[in-house]
Amino acid sequence: MEYDEKVKQPINLFEYERLAKSLMPETEWDFVEGGATDEITINRTRQAFDSIMLRPRMLVDVDQRDMSTNVLGQRIDFPVMLSPAGHHIRAHPDAEIATVKAANAMNVGMILSSGSSVVMEDVARAATRRIWFQQYFYRDRAVTELMAHRAEDLGFSALCITLDASIRSKRERNLRNDYAIPPSPNYEGILNGENFNPSSDDAPLNVSGMVSPKVTWDEFEWLASKTDLPLIAKGVMTAEDAKLAVDHGVSAIIVSNHGGRSLDPTFATIEVLPEVAETVNGQAEIYLDGGIRRGTDIVKAIALGANAVLIGRPIFWGLAVNGAEGLRHLLELLREEFDSSMGLCGNTDISSIDRSLVGRTSPLAGRI
Ligand SMILES: Cc1cc2nc3c(=O)[nH]c(=O)nc-3n(C[C@H](O)[C@H](O)[C@H](O)COP(=O)(O)O)c2cc1C
């Protein structure tokens, strides 16, 4: 029997990936899985996790373990959230409704993308726990404000601003496949000007042209003056920008390279996490995404300064395999792995995980 046939019920995220690939049309698979140019960032982001080793401690009482944590004051059952990612319908017809059901069931955080296939009003209605909204700084501040107010009115409890995608990247798989997707229904009425009066003369014609490559860090203060929601900066990859983010009042930072879909090559997110954590020094929460596939990856990210992590592509894998139930089960696998690895490391809760748990240089180095 072929491996793929045997793996009908995946036991880890890599098996979900493999099964999803066999189920999805190739062009859709390329859209989800692919990245910019040579995909060096994607590979490095994943491999960097595998280059970090754990230093477990023994004879700690790890009988009772608590994986829960708070993100922006909201309790989640374990330190995982769903990254904002557009177009979940590409993986399953239930799209973001399935995603939010899985987040509800597992009590993890979810950041809904402004590029969602299901209109944000419907996703907000289906949420039984607090979820957050992702948007951009648009060329027209009226659009930025409109989306932020809409999210606030719908009960989204934080606004995540994506900073690393204001210039269209070169995704060669999509170019080869001549791949195009219609804009999100969230932008209906904005794109055709029905319920939106552009304050600039050049009315936006398409979504990627709407995102502003012009704005600077001051835009955070401006947005903070327009909304009460806490603001999150997604796409920080340097200590310099981490400092600016904190100076401009963000509540949280997502260390992210957009899953290797924007700039290529960049360092792995886990490689830059320590410099960000040292700079932020507790003045904002820090989350990390990119290449989180194992419970031990979560342990490593927390050890190096993250409060929580997010997953992007695995959302699509879970959905493709079995809709809401597939994603719920995938999250459960991740939770079980995190639980056992935390225990095996000698940790009973998240706050006890620190940098002494990880090593990168072989202890043999310099000794033999
Ligand atoms: C299909 C797809 C669509 C995405 N859409 C968005 C988006 O709309 N906004 C955003 O900020 N990030 C988007 N991302 C990036 C994710 O939020 C996240 O940074 C990345 O996927 C994490 O890496 P991982 O896929 O290795 O887990 C998208 C990623 C994928 C795979």
The ligand as an ORCA input file, in Angstrom:
! r2SCAN-3c Opt
* xyz 0 1
  C      -2.307     30.972      1.783
  C      -1.774     32.010      2.720
  C      -2.399     33.245      2.793
  C      -1.906     34.233      3.662
  N      -2.576     35.417      3.766
  C      -2.147     36.331      4.662
  C      -2.900     37.514      4.895
  O      -3.953     37.707      4.298
  N      -2.423     38.412      5.793
  C      -1.273     38.176      6.498
  O      -0.883     39.022      7.311
  N      -0.557     37.062      6.317
  C      -0.970     36.140      5.436
  N      -0.265     34.969      5.293
  C       0.934     34.722      6.134
  C       0.545     34.067      7.461
  O      -0.148     34.948      8.303
  C       1.758     33.584      8.238
  O       2.631     34.675      8.467
  C       2.540     32.430      7.642
  O       1.704     31.588      6.878
  C       3.193     31.641      8.773
  O       4.035     30.674      8.310
  P       3.593     29.122      8.157
  O       2.709     29.062      6.963
  O       4.924     28.455      7.917
  O       2.947     28.654      9.417
  C      -0.749     33.976      4.442
  C      -0.148     32.718      4.372
  C      -0.647     31.739      3.533
  C       0.027     30.400      3.500
*
